[in-house]
């Protein structure tokens, strides 16, 4: 398959390095999709992950006889972990539950969140020292910075926790722009 490596053996460590970056990055994304219950995306990514891995490992077994190739394999693995995490942070796939504990009154926070397209619910609560309001909102991960800005602007002293949500149903969510809508003619 890689007969050109007989002529250019110095390319093998480079191919191993970049192959492992792609392979491990895909593995990171696959694990994320599995944990989110994406039953169609995870196997699709897994197919290409294993295909790349088997090609790289077969070349290592058949041709690699230098420490540089072994170091390239390990460095590609380490770099692939880093790249996979960066890609995952960039796509920000998933849904979050943000639970906000505020002393300023939950109704105001709910109104501001609603005005920004986020559904929210306020619950009265008793803190360890004073009465508080607990505001809950379910958002796309991509919106977390925006929601965090809203929280800090409304109540800089607010305490909040963020949890991953596996699935959601119904509710009020901002309209998300379709990936393909950007390139439609006439829009």
N, C-alpha and C positions, 0 to 999 in steps of 0.2 A: 504493500500500500504506500509506503513511504520510501520507495526505492531511491529517490533523490538524496536521502540521507547517507547512502553509501558514498556519494560524491561530495556531499557537504555535511560531514558528521558534526560540525560545530553548531548546526541548527537544532540538533536533538534537544539539548538543554533548554533552548528557547521555546521549542514546541511543547516540551514537558511543562515548563513554567506557566505558559499562557493557557495550555489545556487544563491544568489544575485550577487556575484562577476561574475559568469559565465553569468547570465542573463543580467546584465547591460553592461558587456563588449561586449556581442553580440549585444545589443541595440546600442551601440556606433558605432560598425562596420556597422550595418544595416543602420544607418543614413548616414554614409559616403558613402556607396554604393548607397543609394537613391539619394544623392546629386550629385553623379557622373554619374547617369543615368544607373546604372547596374541593369537592370530590372529582371535578373534571379538570381543574387546573393542575393539581398536584401530580396525577399520573402522567400528564402531558410533559410537564417539566422533568419528572423523574425519568422518562424515556430518554430524553436528550442528555440528562446528567449521566446516566449509566453508559450510554453510547460513547460519550466523550471519555469517560473514565476507562472503559474497556480498550479503546483505541490507544490512549496514553499508556496504560499499564502493559499492553501487548508490545508496544515499542520499547518500553523499559526492559521487559524480559528478553526481547530479541536483540536489542542493540546496546543498551546502556551498560557500559563497563567502566565508567569513570565516576569518581566522587562528585564531580560537577553535575552530572545527571541526577544523582541522588539528592544533592543539595537543591537543585532546581525543583525537584518534586516536592520537597518539604517547604521551600520558599513559596512555591505556587499554592500549596495548601494554606499556608498562613496568610498569604496575600488574598486568596480567595475568600477566606473568612471575613477579612476586613472589607473587601469589595462587596460581598453579599450583604453585610450589615449596612453599608452605605446605600446600596440599592434599596434595601428594605425601608430604610428611613426616608429615602427620597420618594418612594411610591406611597408610603404611609397607608398601607392597606389595612383595613379593619374598622371596627366600631368600638367606641369607648363609652363608658358610663362615667360622668363627672359628678361627684357628690361634693357640694359646696356647703360649708358651715359658716354662716355669717351672723353677726350681731346687728347688722344694719337693717334687717327686715328682708325677708325673702320675696315679698310681692314686687318690690322694685327691681330685684335681680331677675325675676321671672319676666317682667315687662321688657327689660332691656334685651334679654336673650330672645324673647319672642319677636321683638322688633328687628333683630338681626337674623331671623329665620330659624332659630333653634327652639324646639319645644322644651319646656321646662315645667317642673312641678315643685311646689314649695310645701314643706311639712314643718309644723311647729315642733320644737324639741327642747329638752332641758339639758344644758351643758353641765359641766361639773361646778360652775360658779354662777352662770346666768342663763336666762332663756336665749335660745338661738333659733334660727330658721335653717332648715336643711333644704337646699335646692338641688334637684337632680335633673340632669339633662343627658340624653344619649346623642352622641355626635359621631361623625366620621373622623378618623384619626387625622386627616388632613386639616381639619378645622380646629385642632387643639390649640394652636398658637393664638388664633383669633379669640377663642373662648377664654383662654388664660388672660389675654389683654382686657377683655370685658370684665372678668372677675377682679383683676387688679385695679382697674379704673373705678369700679363700683365700690369695692371694699378692699383696700390694700392689706387689711388685717385678716381677711378671710382665709380659712383653712380649707383645703380641698384635697380630695383623693381621686385617683383615676384608676379604673379597672377595665380590663378587656372584656368585651361582650362577644359571645360566639355568634349569636343571631339576634335579629330584631324583627318586630312585626308591628305594623301600623304606626301611629304616632305622627309627630310633626318634624319634618326634616327639610333642610334647605334643598332646593332643586339643584342637582349637580349637572354640569354641562357634559354632554356626551363627548367622548374622545373624537368621534367622527364628525360631529356637528361643526367643529372648527373649520373643516375643509369643504363643507357643502357650499355649492354655488348659490348665490342669491341671499346669503345670510350675513 
